[in-house]
């Protein structure tokens, strides 16, 4: 099983000069730290308020939370930190099984993102019929490889492979997707040691809110969806930020009424344009995680991508809203890079016990 790509692109000093050192504390000589200042996946650089107003023929302005622009700022911050870590270089291994075009597209985008910030990416492409044991052997090899600081297995896996069993084999300190049971368990418990990593999409949702200047503490937040990948962890993160959180799902009664009371809405229910305009109270903030293809004869490929929120209706009342595409998606990849950087910091920095 040989890597099908190995790439590392040095960060250009000139390319990052426009990023203020305020956002990028220097890591020169990688100083020792103690447990009280332990690096964790919740480490982030200072928040930046950023939204975009677009004019259109039917509305004076749409206040977008521009995921593309914010993710680019995050990538620049990461690129600067990677540059300052040299000669040490973070490494991310991405494993893909089979030839699904959507999975290959996601892997290419992650590879490109690594190249942009100077993280070395190691890719492993396995055939559709690979045995579960062979896949686990590869994971164990990557666990032992000191050049690899993060491991990502592209989902979904073929039906003959137990995805959860394989994911559990990833070393905790390399679980940059944040799905290890210990990471999820720590996320759900207060007053205990924090998780090493937070799942990328939920982490990106909260980062978008913070960098857009949204006050979370004391607000009513409604999360549509209860999946282990998005709904559950994003609910935990919002509670940690002192929001009052309601989780809605397929068995919830009177969902519309509950959404109408929300100051913050995170839609991750997997149903195209499910949330309508009359569900939204004036001034609500909407994070739309959904991405769904709907038929559209005006498009060359016959479809267009929409979220779980009916954008044209909800934008009239929302104070801020993420577009689809271009909202949560770019931040998910940025948070993967952030988690990989944090994993490398732990590997490169000696952590001393508290005195």
N, C-alpha and C positions, 0 to 999 in steps of 0.2 A: 504494500500500500504506500505508494510514493506520493508526496505532495504534488498537486497539479498546479499550484502556484506558490511562490515564495517571494514576497516583495517587501521592500523597506525603502521609503523615500525620505531622505533627510529634510527636516523642516528648514525652510529658508529664513534666515534672520531678517532679511528685508521684508518678507511676507508677513511677519508678525510684529513689526515695529509699530503698527498702528493700533496695537492692543496695549492699553495702559497697564503699567505694573500694578495698579490698584487692583485689577482683576486677576493678576497672576503673581502671587507671592513667590519669591525666588526659592529654588530648591537646591541651590549650589551646595556641593559637598554633602547633601542629604543628611542633615543633622539628626542625631538620635532623639527619640521622643519617648515619653513614658505612656503608661496605659491611660492616664487621664486625658491625654491628647491623642489617643489612638486614631489612626486614619481609618475611616469607615466609608462605606458607599454613600453615606449621607453627606460627605464632604462636598461642598460646592463653593464656587467663587462668588463674589458679591453679585447680588441680583441687579438686573438691568430692566428698567421699564421700557417696553417696546410694543407698540401696536401700530397698525397701518390703517389709514383711512382711504378708501377707494370711492371715487364718484361713479355713479351709474345713472341711467336715464330715469329709473323709477324710485330712487332714494337719494337723499342728499349726501349721506356718508354711511359706510359700513365700517364699524370698528372691528378689525380683524386682529386676532392673536396670530401673528405671522410666524408659524413654526419653522419655515425655511430660514427666515432672517435670524431668529433667535438661535436656531441650531448652528448656524454659521458662526455666530459669536461664541457659542460653547466650543465649537471645533477649534476656533482660533485660540481660545484659552488653553485647550488641551495641547494644541500644537506647541505653544510657548513652553508649557511645562515639560513636554517630551524633549524639546530642544535643550532645556536646562538640566535634564537628567543624564545627558550623554556623558560618558560612552555607554551607559546603560540604556537599553531600548526595550519598551514593552512589547510583548508578543501575544497575538491572538490566534488560536487555532479554530478553524471553522470546518465542521464535518458535514457533508451532504450525502445522502443515500438516495440513489435513483436519479431520474432525469426529469423530474417535474419542472416545467418551464418557470412557474412562479417561484419555486424554491431557488432555481438557478439565478433568477433575476435578483432576489433578495441577497443571495450570496455575493453577486457581483457588486451590488450597492454597498455592502459591508466592506468588501475588499477595497473599493474606491475610497470609502471613508477612511480606512486605515492608512492608505497611501497619502491622503491629504494631510493627516496630522503626524505622520512619521512613525506610526505603529507598524511593526512587522506582522504581516499576516501569513499564516500557514494554512493551506487548504488541502483537504483530503476528500476525494470523490470516490464513493464506493458504489458498486452495482446494486440494482434493485433487490437482487436475491441474496445479498450478503447475509451471513448468519448472525444471529444476535451475539453469539460468543466472539465472533471475529470483531464485531463493532466494539464490544466491551474490552477486548484486548487492545484495540487502538486507543480507547479512552484511558486505559491504565498506562499505556506507553506515554501518552500526552501528560498524564498526571505526574509522571516521573521526570519529564523534560523541563529542565530549569530555564530554557529559553521561552517556554510557553507559560504565560501568566494568566491567561483566560482561555476557556474552552466553551465553544458554542456548537451544539448539535442542531442543525436546521430541521425544524418540524414542518409538516408531519413526517413520521417515519412509516415505512410499509407496515401492513397489518400484521405480518408475522413477527414483528418486533414489539416487545413491551416497552413503550417509550418511557414510562415512569421508572421502570427498573433500570434502564440504561442511564437516564438522567441522574439517578441517585448514585451512580458510580463515579460521577465527576467529583473530584476533590473539592471540598468546601471552599478552600482558598482560591479555586479557579472557576467557581460557579458564577461567571459574570452575567448569566441570564437571571440569576437570583431565584431559581426554582428549587434549590436543595431544601429538603424538609427543615433543616436547622435554620436556614435563612428565613423561610416563611414563618416558622415558629417563633423566632426571635422578633420578627416584625410585628407579630400579633400580641406580644407580651410587653407590658410596660415595666419599667424599673429593673430590667435585666440587661445583659450585654446586647448591644444592637446587632442587627444582621451585618455580615460582611458586605453583602450586596442586596440591593433592592431591584426587583424586576423592572426591566427597562421602560416599558410603556407606562406603568403607573408612576415611576420616578419622573418620566418626561412630562406627564400631565401636571404634576404638582410644580415642577420647575417652570412650566409655561405660565401657570398662575402667578407664581412668585415674581418671575421676571417681567410680568405684565403689570405689576403693582397691585394685584388683587389681594385684599385683606381676607384671609381665610378664618382666622380666629373669631369665634362667636357666630359664624354664619351657618345657615341651614344648607347642607349639601345633600343632594340626591344622586346616588349612583345607580344607573340602570344596568344591571348585569351583576352576576355573582361568581364569575369564573375565577379559577385559581391564577390565571394569567393577568387579568386586569381588575375585575370587579372587587374581589376580596382584598388584594394588596392596596389598591388605590383608596379603598374605604379606610383601611388601617392608617395610611399616610395622612388622610384628611383628619382623622380623629387625633392623630399625633399633633396636628396643627391646630387643635382645639375647635374644629368644626363639629356641629351636631349632624351626624350622618344617618341617612335613611337609605337602605339598600332595597331596590325593587327588582323583581324577577318575574318569570313567566306565571307564577302563582299569586303574585301580588294583586290585591283588589284595589280598585280606585286609583290606579297609577296616575292618571291625569291630575287628580286632586293633590296627590303627594308632590308631583313635579311642580304644580302651580305655587307651592309654598317654598320652592328652592331659590336660594340666592346663587348657588353654584350647582351646575348640572354636569355630570360626567356620564355620557351616553356610550355604553359598550354592550349593547344588547343583541347586535348582529341582525337587525331588521332595517331595511332601507327606509329612510325618511319616516321613521316611526313616531318621533316626537314632533308634534304640530305646533303651529304658532300660537293657538289659543291655550296651549299648555304652559306657556312661558309668562312669568310675571315681569313687569317692567323693570329693566335694569339688571336682569339675571346675567350671569356669566356662564357660557356654554363651552365645554370641552367635548368635542365629538371624536370618539375613538373609532367609530365604525367606518368601514370601507366596503361598499357594495356596488356591484355592477348592475345597472338597469338599462333596458333597451332604449336606444335613441337613434332613430333613423337618420338624424342630421349629422351624426358622427361617422367618420370614415370606417371605424371598426364596428359600428353598429351598437355601441353602448357608451355610457358615461359612468363615471364613478361618483357615488354620493355617500353621505354618512348615514348615521342612525337618526340624525336630526334633519327635518325639512328646512334647509338653509334659507331659502327665499322667504319663508313665512316667519321663521324664528329671528332672523336678523332685524326685523322691525322693532322687536321689543328688547333684545339682548343689548347689554352695554358692551360686551365683548364676546366674540365667538370665533372658534377655530374653523377654517375652511377644510374641505375634503376634495381633493388631496391638498397637501401643503400645510397641514396643521400638526397633528400628533405624530404622523409617520416620520418626518425628519428628526424629531426629537428622540424617538425611540432609538434610532441608530446613534445619535449623539450620546445618549445615556449608556449605550453599549461601550462606546469609546471611553466614557468617563469611568465606568466600572473596570475596564481593562487597565486604565491608568492607575486606579486605586489599588488593583491587584499587584501591579508592578511596584508601586510604592511600598507595599507591605513586604514584598520580596527583597527590595533593595535597601530598605531602612531597617536597622536593628531596633526593635522595640524593647525597652527596658521595663522591668516591673516597677510598680509604684513603690516609693520609699515608705 
